[in-house]
Amino acid sequence: MLQSNVFSKVTAYVGHGLDLAHILIGFFAPGVGVILLVIAGPLYLIWFPLVGRRLWQLGQSVTKAEVQQIGSVAWRTFR
């Protein structure tokens, strides 16, 4: 997310920053981790739909031929 132009830097920093802060701080100070979870939880209700909407927009701009080409490359790569 941080290395591409698909999502804004704010979107990436907010999403990943809250995740990282919750995990690291929650490990050493569980009480503070709970507070971060209380803050992050409602924000996830906004963040995930915004990320999903952007992914939907990206998917709509891809042609079927491109999807088949990507699928065949992925199939050969992971087989």
N, C-alpha and C positions, 0 to 999 in steps of 0.2 A: 504494500500500500504506500509506503513512504518513497519508493523508488520509481513509481509510475505517475503518470498524469491522469489516471482514471479517476482517482478520488482526491479530494483536496487534502492538503497537509493537516488542516485542522481536524478533519474526520479521522485521519489516521492517528494523530497524536491523542485525541480524546479517547478513541476506542482502545488503542493499545496501552495508553498511559494508565487508564483506569484498571485494565486487566492486570498489568504488571504491578501497579501499586497495591491492588487488592491482594494479590498472591504473595508478594514479598513482605509487605507490612503485616498482613494477616498471619503469616508464618511466625513472625517474631513478636507481634503484639495483637493477639486475637481480638481484643476489644476494639482496637482501631480498625482492624479488618472488617469487623461487623458494621462499623459506621460507614466505611467506604462502600461496602456492599449495599447499604441502605441508600447511599447517594447514587451509586452506579446502576442499581436495579432499575429505577424509573428512567434513567438516561438510556439504558439498553432498549427500552420500549420505543425510543425515538431513533436510536442509532441503527439498530438492525433493519427496520423498514427503510431507512434512507439508503443503507448499503444495498439492500435487496432491490430497491427501485432503480438504483444506478446499474446494477448487474442486469436487470430486466431491459433497461435502455440499451445497454451494450449488446445484449443478445438479439434485440430487434434489428440492429444494424448489420447483422451478419447474414449473408445469403446462404441458401441451402448447399450450394456447391462448396462454399468455404467450410461449412460444418462437416460435410462429407470428407473433404480433404484433411481437415484437422482430425477427424475421427479415424481415418485410415492411418495417419501418422502415429496417433496415440496407440492404436491397435498394434502396429508393428513395434513400437517402442516398448510396450509393457507385456508383450507376448513372450 
